[in-house]
């Protein structure tokens, strides 16, 4: 994520250890079904949350989708 540490609110939040700590609160997340289903669940979650947190404005530096998880 190009700008992941450019905004104060998200600085240092989106690290692997933080993700694991959050996932620990939801033990069934990404752990049920086949390996393919589990991968799809995690990919869908990351895709949706990135989409919902991007600024998406046309004139954004580096394009409208470069700010996922930072808006």
C-alpha positions as CSV (number, residue, x, y, z in Angstrom):
1,X,0.0,0.0,0.0
2,X,1.7,3.1,-1.3
3,X,0.4,5.6,1.2
4,X,-0.3,3.3,4.2
5,X,1.8,5.4,6.6
6,X,0.9,8.9,5.2
7,X,-2.1,9.3,7.4
8,X,-1.9,9.5,11.2
9,X,-4.9,7.4,11.9
10,X,-3.6,4.3,10.1
11,X,0.2,4.7,10.7
12,X,1.5,1.3,11.9
13,X,-2.0,-0.2,12.2
14,X,-2.0,-2.3,9.0
15,X,0.8,-4.7,9.9
16,X,0.7,-8.4,9.9
17,X,0.8,-8.7,13.7
18,X,-2.1,-6.3,14.0
19,X,-4.1,-8.3,11.4
20,X,-3.5,-11.5,13.4
21,X,-4.6,-9.9,16.6
22,X,-7.8,-8.7,15.0
23,X,-8.4,-12.1,13.4
24,X,-8.0,-13.8,16.8
25,X,-11.2,-12.1,17.9
26,X,-13.1,-14.0,15.1
27,X,-11.8,-17.6,15.3
28,X,-13.9,-18.8,12.4
29,X,-12.6,-16.2,10.0
30,X,-10.6,-17.8,7.2
31,X,-10.6,-21.2,9.0
32,X,-13.7,-23.0,7.7
33,X,-14.2,-24.8,4.5
34,X,-11.7,-25.9,1.9
35,X,-8.3,-24.1,1.4
36,X,-9.7,-22.4,-1.7
37,X,-12.8,-21.2,0.3
38,X,-10.6,-19.9,3.1
39,X,-8.4,-18.0,0.6
40,X,-11.5,-16.5,-1.1
41,X,-12.9,-15.4,2.3
42,X,-9.7,-13.5,3.2
43,X,-9.3,-12.1,-0.3
44,X,-12.9,-10.9,-0.3
45,X,-12.5,-9.3,3.1
46,X,-9.4,-7.4,2.1
47,X,-10.9,-6.4,-1.2
48,X,-14.1,-5.1,0.3
49,X,-12.4,-3.2,3.2
50,X,-9.8,-1.7,0.8
51,X,-12.6,-0.5,-1.5
52,X,-14.6,1.0,1.3
53,X,-11.6,2.9,2.8
54,X,-10.1,4.3,-0.3
55,X,-10.7,8.0,-0.9
56,X,-11.5,7.4,-4.6
57,X,-11.4,11.0,-5.7
58,X,-10.3,11.5,-9.3
59,X,-7.4,13.9,-8.5
60,X,-5.9,11.9,-5.7
61,X,-2.1,11.7,-5.8
62,X,-1.1,8.5,-7.5
63,X,-4.6,7.8,-8.7
64,X,-8.0,7.3,-7.1
65,X,-7.3,3.8,-5.7
66,X,-3.8,4.4,-4.2
67,X,-5.1,5.4,-0.8
68,X,-6.9,2.3,0.3
69,X,-6.8,1.8,4.1
70,X,-5.8,5.5,4.5
71,X,-8.8,7.6,3.7
